[in-house]
Amino acid sequence: MNCPTKPIESCQFQDQQFQDRQRFDSKTILNNTDAVILAGGQATRMGGCNKLLQCFDGQCRQLDRLREKLKPQVQKLWINSHRDSEIYQAIDAEIGIFSDLEKGFQGPMMGMHSAWLYSQRDWILFVPCDLFYMPDQLLAQFAEQVATDQSQLCYAEIDGQALYPFCLMHRSVSEHLAQSLAQDQRSLFRLFKSLKFSVLKLTNDSAQPHSINAWAELNMRLP
């Protein structure tokens, strides 16, 4: 079963043009946000394994780490994935699952674009499946940054490194995702820089990597 959750009707929401006069406040954002774990890649540098099902620290599955952190902060947790939906559902039946609208491992932009056909919220917190560093009150930090800058999206920067798939995004960005994909432009960097964006700067004070990208890195960084 590739995609157990059905998309909402496209006419149910009208994408609105983002306007500078539109005001966002952090409380409204906190009450109107879903989270989507982006797990639609091939994990080629890790032999094609499903990162969400790995115990990178030898104690807890990656999915459980992310789920325990994210679920209390958002209205609904989703996984964008092309495999193992039955396993995810067995772990937590409340998790929504959807695959990319188009096949072929087209990158995180396709996962983000697909997400807006399923989520009913105005905001989505996108989180890469290999994110190992998860600060407390993550959504609150993103929401505060957005409210301060009045931006339609905010991506994270950890120790000076930009992680564009790790971001809080307003529904108004969905039409720009569709346009970029239609033009075969898959760069989140290029798209984000053309919009009203802000940056949440985070510092990883632990000895752990902020993301797990390769087994070699894992062996060097984790005890």
C-alpha positions in Angstrom: 0.0 0.0 0.0 1.9 3.0 -1.3 -0.3 5.9 -0.3 -2.9 5.1 2.4 -4.0 8.7 2.9 -6.2 10.3 0.3 -5.4 13.8 -0.9 -7.9 16.6 -0.2 -9.8 18.1 -3.0 -7.7 20.7 -4.7 -10.7 23.1 -4.8 -11.0 22.9 -1.0 -8.3 25.6 -0.7 -7.5 28.6 -2.8 -3.8 29.4 -2.8 -3.5 33.1 -2.0 -0.9 35.5 -3.2 1.3 36.4 -0.3 0.9 40.1 0.7 3.2 42.2 2.9 0.1 43.5 4.8 -0.8 40.0 5.8 0.1 39.7 9.5 1.3 36.5 11.1 1.5 36.0 14.9 3.2 33.1 16.6 0.2 31.8 18.5 -1.9 31.5 15.3 1.0 29.6 13.6 1.3 27.2 16.6 -2.3 26.3 16.3 -2.4 25.8 12.6 0.7 23.7 11.7 1.3 20.2 10.6 4.7 18.5 10.4 5.9 16.4 7.5 8.9 14.1 7.7 10.5 14.1 4.3 11.6 10.5 3.7 11.1 10.1 -0.1 14.8 9.8 -1.0 16.9 6.8 -1.9 19.5 7.0 0.9 22.2 6.0 -1.7 25.1 7.0 0.6 23.7 4.5 3.2 23.1 1.6 0.9 19.4 2.4 0.4 18.3 1.7 3.9 15.2 3.3 5.4 16.7 5.9 7.8 13.5 6.2 9.8 13.7 2.6 10.8 17.4 2.7 11.9 18.6 3.0 15.5 21.4 5.4 14.9 22.3 5.7 18.6 21.7 2.0 19.3 18.7 2.8 21.5 15.8 4.5 19.6 14.5 4.3 16.0 14.9 7.5 14.1 11.2 7.6 13.5 10.5 7.3 17.2 13.0 10.1 18.0 11.3 12.5 15.5 7.8 11.4 16.4 8.2 12.0 20.1 9.6 15.4 19.5 7.2 16.6 16.8 3.8 15.2 17.6 3.2 17.3 20.8 4.0 20.5 18.9 1.8 20.1 15.8 -1.8 19.3 14.8 -0.9 16.3 12.8 2.3 14.4 11.8 2.8 13.1 8.3 5.5 11.0 6.6 6.3 11.6 2.9 7.6 8.2 1.8 7.5 5.7 -1.0 7.9 2.6 1.1 7.1 0.8 4.4 3.8 2.5 5.0 2.5 -0.6 6.8 5.4 -0.4 9.3 4.8 3.3 10.0 1.1 2.6 10.6 1.9 -0.2 13.0 4.2 2.1 14.9 1.7 4.9 15.1 -1.7 4.6 13.4 -2.3 8.4 13.8 0.5 9.3 11.4 -0.6 10.3 8.0 1.4 8.8 5.0 1.6 10.0 1.4 4.0 9.5 -1.5 5.2 11.9 -4.1 2.6 12.9 -6.7 5.2 11.9 -9.4 7.5 8.9 -9.2 11.2 9.0 -9.7 12.8 10.4 -6.5 12.6 14.0 -7.6 13.9 15.5 -4.4 12.4 17.3 -1.4 10.7 20.0 -3.5 8.3 17.3 -4.9 7.6 16.0 -1.4 6.8 19.5 -0.2 4.5 20.2 -3.2 2.7 16.9 -2.6 2.3 17.7 1.1 0.0 20.6 0.4 -2.6 18.3 -1.2 -2.9 16.4 2.1 -2.4 18.8 4.9 -5.4 21.0 5.8 -3.3 23.5 7.7 -1.9 26.9 6.7 1.6 26.0 7.8 3.8 22.9 7.5 7.0 22.2 9.4 9.1 20.2 7.0 11.8 18.0 8.7 14.3 15.8 6.8 14.2 12.1 7.9 17.9 12.1 8.7 17.7 15.1 11.1 19.4 13.9 14.4 19.6 17.2 16.2 16.2 18.3 17.3 16.1 21.4 19.6 13.3 21.8 22.2 10.3 24.0 21.3 11.3 23.8 17.6 8.0 25.0 16.2 7.8 27.9 18.7 11.2 29.0 17.6 10.3 28.9 13.9 7.0 30.6 14.6 8.6 33.4 16.5 11.1 34.0 13.7 8.3 34.1 11.1 6.2 36.5 13.2 9.2 38.8 13.7 10.2 38.9 10.1 6.6 38.5 8.7 8.0 35.9 6.2 6.1 33.2 4.3 8.8 30.7 5.0 11.7 30.2 7.4 14.5 27.7 6.9 16.9 26.5 9.5 20.7 27.1 9.7 22.6 24.9 12.0 26.1 26.0 13.0 26.2 28.2 9.9 25.0 25.4 7.5 21.7 26.0 5.7 19.3 23.1 5.7 16.7 24.2 3.2 14.4 21.1 3.5 14.2 21.9 7.3 11.8 24.7 7.2 8.4 26.2 8.2 6.3 27.1 5.2 3.1 28.9 4.6 0.5 27.6 2.1 1.1 30.6 -0.2 4.4 29.0 -1.2 2.6 25.9 -2.7 1.9 27.7 -6.0 5.6 28.6 -6.3 6.6 25.0 -5.7 4.3 23.9 -8.5 5.7 26.5 -10.8 9.3 25.6 -10.1 8.6 21.9 -10.7 6.7 22.6 -13.9 9.8 24.5 -15.1 12.1 21.6 -13.9 13.7 23.9 -11.4 14.4 21.7 -8.3 16.6 24.0 -6.2 15.1 25.0 -2.9 17.8 27.6 -2.5 16.9 29.3 -5.7 13.2 29.2 -4.9 13.4 30.4 -1.3 15.7 33.3 -2.3 13.0 34.6 -4.7 10.4 34.7 -1.8 10.0 36.5 1.4 12.0 34.3 3.7 13.7 34.3 7.0 16.4 32.1 8.7 16.2 30.4 12.1 19.8 30.1 13.3 20.4 27.2 15.5 23.5 26.0 17.4 24.2 22.3 17.9 26.1 22.2 21.2 26.2 18.4 21.4 28.9 16.1 20.1 26.3 14.5 17.8 25.9 15.3 14.1 22.9 17.4 13.2 22.0 14.9 10.4 22.9 11.3 9.5 24.1 11.2 5.9 26.5 8.3 5.8 27.5 5.3 7.9 31.0 6.5 8.1 29.9 9.8 9.6 27.7 7.9 12.0 30.6 5.7 13.2 32.8 8.8 13.8 30.3 11.0 15.6 28.1 8.7 17.7 29.3 6.6 20.7 
